[in-house]
Every structure is written in structure tokens, then in C-alpha cells.
């Protein structure tokens, strides 16, 4: 890790404009047990809705820290302007955080300015490569939880976000990768893996969020298995600078419809 560049209340890395424009789209994370939206994830998009890849391709290593800080500020500003009452989930890269207490100042400043409660912020750890510095990530998670934030590990169960991370990290939430979720209503192997994760999460006091839910039958199976927090195109696609509509009808369609296996026992 490099050294923190914050001096006398100002940061030499993050207080300059980015050389490109971006905005945020918001996708709901639903709570089927309570039949409501639990939180919204802020997802970066181009000004006209261009995909995230077109923005991320412009983020060089020199711009990484500034981009991470700008995303946090933009997400909170837009969520507040939209009147969001649910929690807001923001992605961050551990390598873009030099010192947790210093690098959080922009987040604290914008939250105070718009009146956003800190307890309604969730930070999702996004790690495209294997985590090398577990101590640094632990320090970030510990500091964020001490400040009142919640922390989630994204894409859990595939790639680099695997069980070894839980030996040193204490997140509040695990987001189950869509590769484990898709087809879970009919795939016994996926069902066995998901049940194992449920059994793991309970004694660790970690909430599970199923990502990539695209079918009502997937949502029903997950709900019956005990995974109530879900996210995916079935409920709503990311909405550009807007909150999703029609989510309640989708929740009702899941909970009031037939559950997988009911036909065989009726």
C-alpha cells in the first residue's frame, strides 16, 4: 500500500476532477421475508447509460483512488436526491483505501451535507484479484463497522472470493455469486452448495444475499431454503438515476405462486 496523501484536511489524490463523466444506476436488493426493498446497490454507468465497462476502462491506476472516492460521493448525492429511504450499498476496492479513517472523510462529509444516516451505508468489497493483504482488508472492515457502516463481500463462492477469506474477515453480509444461483431451482448440486453456505452463515452471524436471480422459481427455491435477501433482473434491472418500480408485484408473484416441489406433495 502507498502512503495516505491527506494533509491538513485535504487529499492530494481525490480532490481533483476526473477526466470523464459518469453517473449511477440503482438496483434493488429485496427482502422476501418482509416483502419490501432491503437496500439499493449503486452501479456506475456512463452519463447516457453506457455500460460500466466503458467507464471502468478509463480508470487507470493513477485514477483509481480518485474514482473510488468520486463514486461514493456521487452515489450518496443521487440516492439522497431520489429520496431513497432504504440502505445504500456502494462498491469499493480495498487497494483504493490507503488508511480507512482518512479515506472515509469524503464519505462522511457528503453524508453530513445531505443528511444521509451512516447506519444506512453498506460497503461491498469488490476484489478482481486474489486478496493479498488480508490484514489491510481486516483493518478496513473493522474500521468501517466501528464507524457504523455495514460491510459485504461480493461474488462469494466463485473465483477469488472463497472460504479462506472468512478465516480473517468479519463481514456483515455475503453476496452469493450468480454462478451458484442460476438454475438453483432444478440443480441438485447447486442446491447442496447453497444449503452448505446457509449452514455456514448462521453460526458466523452473516446475512446471505443471492445475486443474479432471473426466474421466479429460483427466487422461490432460495426463499424456502432460507435465503430471503435477493437481487437480480427478475425483480428489477438497474435504473439510471432512478429507483425501481413494480418490485412489490414481483415479490407477490414469488411468494403467492407455487413453490418448487409442491406439486409432488399435493
N, C-alpha and C positions, 0 to 999 in steps of 0.2 A: 504493500500500500504506500502511496505517496503521502506527503505531509498535508495537513489541513492548510488552506490558503486564506482562512478567515482571520482578519486583523482589524481591531478597533471597530467591531460591529459590521464590517464589510467583507465580502468574499471576492477575491480576485478571479475565481473560476466561474461563478454563476451569475454575476451581476452585469452581464453584457447580453445584448440581443442575439438570438440565434440567426444564422444566415438563411433560414427557411421558415415558412409559416406552417402551423398545424392547429388542429382542434381536437375535440374529444367526442367519442360516441359512448353511449351508456347502455350496458346490457344488464338486465335484472338477474339476481340470484334469488330464487323463490324458496319459501319455507312451506312445504306442502302440509306439514302438521298444523300450522297456524293459518293456512290458506291466505298468504299475503307475500308481498315482496320483502325479502330479508335485507337486501343490500343491492347496490348497483356497482358494477365494475366499470371503471373509466378506461377506455381503449383509444389509443392515439389513431388519428385519421388525418388525411390531408384536408385543406380548407374547403374543398368541394366534395369531400367524402372519399378521396383517394385511399387505397388500402394502406394499412400500417407499414407494409414493406417499402412503399415508396418514400415514406418519411424516415424509417429506420436505416435505409441505405445511405442516407445523407449524414448520419450520426457517426462522425469519426471518433477516434479515441480521445482526441483533444476536446471534442464537444460533449463527451459522454456525461460528465458531471453537470454541465450547464443544462443539457437536455433533461436529465433526471429531475433536476430542481424545477425547471420550467413546466414539466408535466404535472408535478404535484400542485403547483400554484394554479395552473390552468384548470385542472380537474376540480379543485375546490371552488374556484371562482364560478365555473359553469354550473356545478351542482347547486351551489347556493342560489345563483340567478334563476335556475329552473324550479326552485322551491322544493328540492328533494328533502324528504323527511326521514328517509332510510339511511343506513350506513353507506359510506362511500369506500370502495376498495380501489387502491392505487398500486400499480406495479412499480417495483424498484429493483435495480441491480445492486447487489452488495458491493461490487467493485466501484460503484459510483458514490459510496459513502466512505469518507475518509475518517471522520470522527462523528459518531452518532449525535452527540449533544450539539456540536457545531453545525453539522449538515442538516439538522432539523429546523434551524432557525427560520428559514423561508416559509416552511410549512406552518410553523407557529404564528408567524407574522400574518400570513394571509388568513389563517383561521380566526385570529383575533379581529382582523379587519372586516370580515364578512359575517362574523358571529357563528362560525361552524364549531360545534362541540367536538372536542378531541376524542371523546369516547365513541364517536361515530365515524372514526377513521380506521380502516383496515389496510395494512401494507402487505402486498403479495410479493414474496421473494421470487424473482424470475432469474434463473441461472441457466444459461445456454451451454455452459461447460461445467464439468465436474467441480464441485466446491473444493478448493484447495485450502483455504484458510478458515477452518471451522471455528477457530477462536474468534476471528473477526466477526463472522456471522452471528455467533453466540452473543458477542458484545452488543451488536446492533439490536437483536431480538430482545435481549434483557433491558437495554435502554429504552426501546420503544414501548415495551409493556409497562415499564416503570412510569413512563410519561402518560399512560392511559390508553395508548393505541393497542389494537389487536394485530396479530401477525399470522399470515397464512403462507404455507409452502405450496407453490403452484406445480402442476403437472406431476403430481406424486404417483409413483407406481411404475413409471417407464423412464427410459433414458437415464439421466444422471440423478433425478430426484428419487432416491431409493431409501431402503430401510436404514442404512448406515447413518443417514442424516439425523435420524431420531435418537441416536445414541448421545448426541451432543446438543441438539437443538430442542427448544420447548415452544413450538408454535401453538397458537390457539386453534388453527384450522388447517386441514389438509385438503387440497383440491385434487380429486382423483382424475387422472388423465383420461381423455376421451377414448383412448385405445382400449381401456378396460371397461368403459361404459357402453360403447356401441354394441348393440345386439345382446345385451345382458339378459334380456327377457327370454331368450331362447338358447343361449350358450352356457352349458353346464360348467365349463372351465372358467369362464369369466365370473359366473355366479359363485364358484368356490373361492376365487381370489377376492372378490368383493366381500364375501362373508368373513374371510380371514382379516381383511382390513377393518371391518366393523368390530371384530373381536379384539383387534389391536388398539383401536382408537378409544374404546371405553375406559380401560384402566389408565390410559395416558391422559384422559380428560381432554381429548381433542375432537372437535367437530369435523365431520366429513362433508365435503361438497362434491357432488358428481358433476363433472363438466361434460359438455358435448351431448347432452340429451336431445335427441332429434325425433323420438317417437313417444306417443302416449304410453305404449306398452312398456317401454324402457322405464319411463317415469313411474309407472305403477309398480313394476317389479322392485325398483330401488326403494320406493316408499314402503312397500310391505317388508322389505329386508331391514329397514330401519335407517335409510339414508334420506332424510327429509329435506336437506338443502340441496338444490339442484339448479343447474344453469345450462342453457343451450337453445338452439334455434327453435325447438318445439315451443318453448314459452315465449321467446321474442328474440329477434335479431338485434344487434347493436343499433341504436337510434342516434343519428348525428345531432349532437347538441339538443337532445330531447329525451324524455322519459317514455318508456314503453307503454303502449295502450293494449287493452284486451287481455292482459295477463290473468285476470280473475276468471275469465271464461275458460281459459286453458287449464287453470287449476281445477275448476269444477269438472271439466271433461275428464281429467285424470282420476279424480277422487270419486266421482259418481259413476264411472264406467266399470265394466267387468275387469277383474284382476286376473292376471295370468294364472291358469290352473283351476280357476273357479268352475269352469265348465265340466272338468273331470270329476268334481266332487258334488256337483248339484244333482 
